[in-house]
Amino acid sequence: MNHSMFLVFLSSIACLLGLLIVTWLHSQHQMDVVAKPVMPPENGPKISVIVPARNEERNIRRCVEALLAQTYPIFEVIVVDDRSTDRTGDILDWLAAQHERIKIIQGRDLPEGWAGKPYALTQGAAAATGEWLCFVDADTFAKPEALAAVYHGALDTKADLYTIMTAQEMGTFWEKVVLPLIMTALSVGFSPRKVNDPDTKDAIANGQFIFIKREVYEKTGGHSAIRESIVEDKDLALLVKDSGYRLIVADGRQVASTRMYTSLAEMWEGWTKNIFFGLRGRKSLLVLGAFGAFLALAAALLLPLWSLAGLIWWSAGGGSEALIVLAEAGLLWAYLIFWRVRASRSMGISGWYALTTPLGAGIFAAMMLASTWKVLSGRGVTWKGRRYFTG
């Protein structure tokens, strides 16, 4: 085999592997359970909605007012002001003066051995009087049918913990470039079908919207049992499923949406934190993280270089062999873009953002590598003014 044919052989193998990997990456996200708007029951158990709020002046009014507009007949809204230093407290006081259904709790100082969000949620749960607890992040906005939908969904699936993946609101360029790729990566690490299978150990919950039986929450120890966790949603799901209870993750895009971050700097801080705490202490996920970083770098660097090399070779008189390499690179590019267009449209953004895949993949790879390094080196991360370490 001469040098030119060897290069064609390598290109063909890379193209075939690339097509298989792209197909696999984009086939892990299926959510067979869907939370749909439904008519509220005439009667039902009381639901306690608990919202932790730390420096959430940008979102808290919209979040709470959306919860107050629920069609479900019997519920209460408890907001824990977690030592906010912005206008969150003032906004909550104003809301409480307008609505009798709101209960505001002033969060206590963080005790040693606790992470901020589990402690806030524990305080909220202690004040709750409902048979079901619904934990909702302050940057999540429920449609009027949301509580009725998750209650119906939990009964229908016999779930003890029912969590929904909300629609992601994206307003800035960087959100639309990076977030769709992160959502794809999450579906690979935590396949909804595997999570919903009681015979697997896979477990994940979306902390933006978690609906859990109070009895189950108390029997498993709730957030007190995972007091040090920054990824308390994942760890609560593990706790519930490992205890033999039914865990369901559902597509909730029809009933709630979330605006997580509004700038590249916020995304970097938030997602490196999430990746960091998702990877620590789990060698299998470290390996998966390294593989994910490699794939992201391949999309960001290798694919463009492959196409460029084929073009340069053909321009230099490479003939049919160079054209084959160029065509294979182009085929893989087109196939990847096809899937990214579908992913973009499913998240409500223009398919043209698929063309920014190399840029988004490069940023995602940097997040993965930064988080992996912090895990391996023992360095901590900062989140909402608090420093956390790997210990």
C-alpha positions, 0 to 999 in steps of 0.5 A: 500500500503506497503512502496516498492509499494509506492516507485514504484508508485512515480517512475512511476509517476515521469517517466511519468511526465518526459517523457511528459516534455522531449517531450514538451521541445523538441517540441517547436523549429520548425521554419516553415520559412527557409531562403534559398540561392537564386539567387539575384535579378537583381535590388532591394532596397539598403540595409544598413548593420550596424555592431556594434564593441566593442573590436572585433579584433578576429572577425571583419575582417572575419565578414566584408569580408563576408559581402563584398562578398554578391551577392545582387547587391546594399548594403553598409557596415557601421561599428561603432567602439564603443570606442574599446580599442583593435586592432579593429580600426586598423583592420577597417582602414586596411579594409577601405583602401582595400574596398571602400564600407565600411564606418567606424564611430567612436562611440561617448562617451556613453550618460547618459541613453543609453546602449552601443549597442543601441547607436552604432546602432543608430549612424549607422542607422543615417548614412545609406542610404538604404531602408532596414537596416540589423543589423549584430553582429561582431561575425556573418559571412554571406554566400554570399547569405545571403542578397539575402536570407533575402530580398527574405524571407522578401518579401515572408512573407510580413515581416517588421522585418525579423530575422534569427536564425544563425548556432552556431559555437562551437569549445571548449568542454564547448561550445558543452556541454552548448550551445545546452541546452541554445538553447533548453531553448530559444525555450521554452521561445520564440516559433518561431511559436508563434512569427510568429503568428500576433495574439500573443504578443510573440516577439523575434529577434536575434540580430546577424542578423536583417533585417528591413524596414527603414520606420518601424524602423523610425516610431517605434523610432528604437533603440532610443525608447529602448535606455536603453536596453541590450537585444535590439533585443528582445525589438526591436521585441516587439516594432515592433510587438506591433506597428502592424507590421509583425515580422518573425523569420526564420531558417537561418542556411543555410546562416549565422553562429555565434561564440558567445563565446569561453570559459566557462568564456565568456559564463558565462558572456554573458548568465547570462547577457542575462538571467538577462535582459530577466527576469527583470521586467517580473514576468511571465518570472521569474516563467518560469526561476525558472521552467527552473532552476528546470528542469536543476537541475533535469537533473543534479542531480535528474536523476543520484540520482534516478538511483543510488538509484534504483541500490543500492536498487536492490543490497540490495535485493529490488527484482522486485520493485527495478528493476521497479524503476531502469528500469523507471529511465533508460527509462527516461534517454534513452529518454532524451539522444535520444532527446539530440543526435538529438539536438546535431546533428542538431547543427553540433556536435557529438551525444556523447555530449548528454552524457554530459547533466547532466554537461551542465544542472548543468551549465545552472541551475547555470546561471539561478539561478545567473541571477534570484538572481541578478534580485531579489537583484537589483544587476547589470551585467557587459558586455564589460567593462560596468556596468548595473543595473535593474533600 
